[in-house]
Structure formats: C-alpha cells, structure tokens
Amino acid sequence: MEYAEPFLLGGTIVAGSKWLSTMVDPAYAAMVAGMPTGIIASFFLANDSQKRQFYKGYGISDAIVAITINIIALLSVRWSNVPVNTFSIVGYLLWLVLSFTGIRMFAAKK
C-alpha cells in the first residue's frame, strides 16, 4: 500500500492530461501534465532530511526539463516536417543524461 497511492496519483495525472486534451485545447492539458508532481511526491517521503535531499535533485532535474521542453517547442516549430515524437524522444534522453549527471555532481550525497 506504501506505493499504491503515489502510483495511482501519477497515473491519474497522466490520464487526466490525456482526457483533458480531448475536451479543450491541448495547450491547457499541459497544465495537468506539467503539474509539479515532485512537490506532491515530497509528502510521501519519510522525513525532512529525505525531503531536503529530494528537492536538491528535483531542482536540478526540473531546471533541465524546463530547458528541454523549450528546446523541443522551438525545434518542432523550426523543423515542422520532423515528427514531434522524434524531438520528444531525443529530448527525453537528453534530460535523462543531463539530470543524472547534474544530480550526481551537485546533489547526491558523496
């Protein structure tokens, strides 16, 4: 049960953004998908020490994701003949590598 609530919450957010994109302009669905789930996730951590450590990594990862999203948006407009999923996949991989590296260098306990 310890992992069931966070799992259901995350799935609800993903499903909610997909559902909302069918009801309104998909730009508004981004508000649901872009919900800071990391802030919500921090409530499920055991103590303040873990939460502080979590926020160090979350801050680094979130800054990188913000930059990545803006790059994807710009590139998808500039090269409209390239499928957006291509930019998304490359952006995800870039975010993964840069986030891991950034957290390892600046946030993880040594």
C-alpha positions in Angstrom: 0.0 0.0 0.0 3.0 2.2 0.6 3.5 2.6 -3.2 -0.1 2.3 -4.3 -1.2 5.8 -3.5 1.7 7.6 -5.3 1.3 5.2 -8.3 -2.4 5.9 -8.6 -1.9 9.6 -8.3 0.8 9.6 -11.0 -1.4 7.6 -13.3 -4.4 9.8 -12.7 -2.3 12.9 -13.7 -1.2 11.3 -16.9 -4.6 10.0 -17.8 -6.1 13.4 -16.7 -3.9 15.3 -19.1 -4.8 12.9 -22.0 -8.5 13.2 -21.2 -8.4 17.0 -20.9 -6.7 17.3 -24.2 -9.8 15.8 -25.8 -12.1 18.2 -24.1 -10.2 21.5 -24.5 -7.2 22.9 -26.4 -4.2 20.6 -25.7 -2.3 23.6 -24.5 -4.4 23.5 -21.4 -3.8 19.8 -20.9 -0.2 20.7 -20.4 -1.2 22.3 -17.1 -2.2 18.9 -15.8 0.8 17.1 -17.3 3.1 19.8 -16.1 1.7 19.7 -12.6 4.7 19.7 -10.2 4.2 16.1 -9.1 7.6 16.3 -7.4 6.1 18.6 -4.8 3.3 16.2 -4.3 5.7 13.3 -4.1 7.7 15.0 -1.3 4.7 14.5 1.0 5.2 10.7 0.7 8.9 10.9 1.9 9.7 9.8 5.4 11.4 12.8 6.9 12.7 16.3 6.3 16.2 15.1 5.7 15.0 13.0 2.8 12.8 15.8 1.5 15.7 18.3 1.5 17.8 15.8 -0.4 14.9 15.2 -2.8 14.4 18.9 -3.5 18.1 19.3 -4.4 17.8 16.7 -7.1 14.3 17.8 -8.1 15.5 21.4 -8.6 18.3 20.3 -10.9 16.1 17.9 -12.9 13.2 20.4 -13.1 15.5 23.2 -14.5 16.8 20.8 -17.1 13.3 19.6 -18.1 12.2 23.3 -18.5 15.1 24.0 -20.8 14.4 20.7 -22.7 10.7 21.5 -23.2 11.5 24.9 -24.6 14.1 23.5 -27.0 11.6 20.8 -28.2 8.9 23.6 -28.7 11.3 25.7 -30.7 12.7 22.9 -32.8 9.3 21.5 -33.6 8.2 24.9 -35.0 11.5 25.4 -36.9 11.5 21.9 -38.4 7.8 21.2 -38.8 8.4 18.4 -41.2 10.1 16.3 -38.5 7.7 14.4 -36.3 7.4 15.9 -32.8 7.8 12.5 -31.2 11.4 12.5 -32.6 12.2 15.7 -30.8 10.4 14.3 -27.7 12.4 11.1 -27.6 15.7 12.9 -28.1 14.7 15.5 -25.5 13.8 12.8 -23.0 17.1 11.0 -23.5 19.0 14.4 -23.2 17.0 15.2 -20.0 17.8 11.7 -18.6 21.5 12.0 -19.1 21.8 15.7 -18.0 19.6 15.2 -14.9 21.5 12.1 -13.8 24.9 13.8 -14.3 23.7 17.0 -12.6 22.3 15.2 -9.6 25.4 13.1 -9.3 27.7 16.1 -9.5 25.7 18.6 -7.4 23.0 17.0 -5.3 23.7 13.4 -4.4 25.4 12.6 -1.1 29.0 11.8 -1.7 
